Amino acid sequence: MRIYHPSDAAEAVRLRHELEGSHYLAGGTEVMRLGSSIAADAPLIDITGLPLSGIRQEDGKVIIGALTTLEEIRNSALVPAFIRDAAAFDASLQLRNSATIGGNFALRRFDSYMIPALLASEADVSLMCTKGEKHKSAAEYFSRKECRALLLSFSVSAGREGESVRIARSSHAHAAVTGARSEGVYAYAVSSSGIAYGGPDAWKEISFTDDLTGSADYKRYLASVLFKG
Ligand SMILES: Cc1cc2nc3c(=O)[nH]c(=O)nc-3n(C[C@H](O)[C@H](O)[C@H](O)COP(=O)(O)OP(=O)(O)OC[C@H]3O[C@@H](n4cnc5c(N)ncnc54)[C@H](O)[C@@H]3O)c2cc1C
């Protein structure tokens, strides 16, 4: 395994484009884990030395650096409560202490802890691309299948209200359905099936599939009642 240490975000992005099959190394909980979806010999671009951590409030927005860990988010009084709840869905303290919000969002997992809350909160993301820094909505970033840009930070309205829900057999088991709603925006992540966001019926766009978390019918039912009652 080769690990590269860029001195700034622009160099990290340049390396990501130059090195075939490379990945950024943030918390490392996915890229370094046994049985990872990422090849064991993938070149890794260590971004942990870049100044991308921390949470601050600015002009009515809460800015969360991409390297901020799920545990830091869970404990921050600045972060809207339903986003803190989403970070707490990662039930392992050891994982939460390493796993970053940037890594979680970039992975686009269908059992993601954070993606529904970030989509429902209409978060904006700052990115470093080959042509410099850009700002996009989280939804716009998410609509692309792959993006080699470096996520720098997430920005959400301070005081944004919402709710996050996760259904799994136990707190440590993979989620069957995770969802969030905030001020009329709904987002659903369904294991092995997909992610959808928009109105309350956005879950209908998902092609539900059987897996070890439950049958397609079971997950369709869960999604349909997630925010009812
Ligand atoms: C036992 C176990 C269970 C897990 N269960 C879940 C689960 O249920 N749900 C879930 O969502 N995750 C799960 N994970 C995966 C992982 O822990 C989290 O998704 C975590 O938030 C990933 O963040 P990281 O910083 O560790 O990412 P890393 O492992 O460092 O990187 C993961 C990916 O994100 C990319 N990346 C990292 N940072 C950035 C950035 N700033 N900009 C652009 N791309 C970036 C990397 O290129 C890489 O492709 C699990 C992991 C383990 C070990």
The ligand as a MOL file (V3000), in Angstrom:
LIG
                    3D

  0  0  0     0  0            999 V3000
M  V30 BEGIN CTAB
M  V30 COUNTS 53 58 0 0 0
M  V30 BEGIN ATOM
M  V30 1 C -17.8140 -2.3350 11.3310 0
M  V30 2 C -18.1580 -1.1860 10.4170 0
M  V30 3 C -19.5050 -0.8980 10.1850 0
M  V30 4 C -19.8680 0.1740 9.3550 0
M  V30 5 N -21.1990 0.4400 9.1780 0
M  V30 6 C -21.5670 1.5190 8.4360 0
M  V30 7 C -22.9540 1.8540 8.2810 0
M  V30 8 O -23.8430 1.1610 8.7840 0
M  V30 9 N -23.2640 2.9550 7.5550 0
M  V30 10 C -22.3010 3.7420 6.9980 0
M  V30 11 O -22.6310 4.7550 6.3700 0
M  V30 12 N -20.9910 3.4360 7.0950 0
M  V30 13 C -20.5940 2.3510 7.8020 0
M  V30 14 N -19.2620 2.0280 7.9240 0
M  V30 15 C -18.2780 2.7450 7.0940 0
M  V30 16 C -17.5960 3.9440 7.7160 0
M  V30 17 O -17.2560 3.7250 9.0770 0
M  V30 18 C -18.3640 5.2670 7.6420 0
M  V30 19 O -19.0790 5.4120 6.4410 0
M  V30 20 C -17.4090 6.4490 7.8430 0
M  V30 21 O -18.1380 7.6490 8.0750 0
M  V30 22 C -16.4630 6.6800 6.6630 0
M  V30 23 O -15.6530 7.8060 6.9870 0
M  V30 24 P -14.0580 7.7130 7.0510 0
M  V30 25 O -13.5820 9.0710 7.4180 0
M  V30 26 O -13.5990 6.6090 7.9190 0
M  V30 27 O -13.7410 7.3950 5.5190 0
M  V30 28 P -12.4530 6.7030 4.8820 0
M  V30 29 O -12.4760 5.2470 5.1650 0
M  V30 30 O -11.2210 7.4470 5.2270 0
M  V30 31 O -12.7910 6.9690 3.3260 0
M  V30 32 C -13.9440 6.3880 2.7670 0
M  V30 33 C -14.1830 6.9370 1.3500 0
M  V30 34 O -14.5360 8.3080 1.4210 0
M  V30 35 C -13.7040 9.0770 0.5560 0
M  V30 36 N -13.4490 10.3310 1.2710 0
M  V30 37 C -13.0430 10.4530 2.5620 0
M  V30 38 N -12.9670 11.7620 2.8810 0
M  V30 39 C -13.2970 12.4710 1.7570 0
M  V30 40 C -13.3890 13.8590 1.4500 0
M  V30 41 N -13.1280 14.8160 2.3590 0
M  V30 42 N -13.7600 14.2110 0.1960 0
M  V30 43 C -14.0480 13.2710 -0.7480 0
M  V30 44 N -13.9830 11.9460 -0.5130 0
M  V30 45 C -13.6150 11.5540 0.7190 0
M  V30 46 C -12.4370 8.2380 0.3380 0
M  V30 47 O -11.8740 8.5400 -0.9300 0
M  V30 48 C -12.9890 6.8280 0.4050 0
M  V30 49 O -13.4940 6.4470 -0.8530 0
M  V30 50 C -18.8620 0.9610 8.7330 0
M  V30 51 C -17.5080 0.6530 8.9550 0
M  V30 52 C -17.1570 -0.4150 9.7860 0
M  V30 53 C -15.7070 -0.7160 10.0130 0
M  V30 END ATOM
M  V30 BEGIN BOND
M  V30 1 1 1 2
M  V30 2 1 2 3
M  V30 3 2 2 52
M  V30 4 2 3 4
M  V30 5 1 4 5
M  V30 6 1 4 50
M  V30 7 2 5 6
M  V30 8 1 6 7
M  V30 9 1 6 13
M  V30 10 2 7 8
M  V30 11 1 7 9
M  V30 12 1 9 10
M  V30 13 2 10 11
M  V30 14 1 10 12
M  V30 15 2 12 13
M  V30 16 1 13 14
M  V30 17 1 14 15
M  V30 18 1 14 50
M  V30 19 1 15 16
M  V30 20 1 16 17
M  V30 21 1 16 18
M  V30 22 1 18 19
M  V30 23 1 18 20
M  V30 24 1 20 21
M  V30 25 1 20 22
M  V30 26 1 22 23
M  V30 27 1 23 24
M  V30 28 2 24 25
M  V30 29 1 24 26
M  V30 30 1 24 27
M  V30 31 1 27 28
M  V30 32 2 28 29
M  V30 33 1 28 30
M  V30 34 1 28 31
M  V30 35 1 31 32
M  V30 36 1 32 33
M  V30 37 1 33 34
M  V30 38 1 33 48
M  V30 39 1 34 35
M  V30 40 1 35 36
M  V30 41 1 35 46
M  V30 42 1 36 37
M  V30 43 1 36 45
M  V30 44 2 37 38
M  V30 45 1 38 39
M  V30 46 1 39 40
M  V30 47 2 39 45
M  V30 48 1 40 41
M  V30 49 2 40 42
M  V30 50 1 42 43
M  V30 51 2 43 44
M  V30 52 1 44 45
M  V30 53 1 46 47
M  V30 54 1 46 48
M  V30 55 1 48 49
M  V30 56 2 50 51
M  V30 57 1 51 52
M  V30 58 1 52 53
M  V30 END BOND
M  V30 END CTAB
M  END
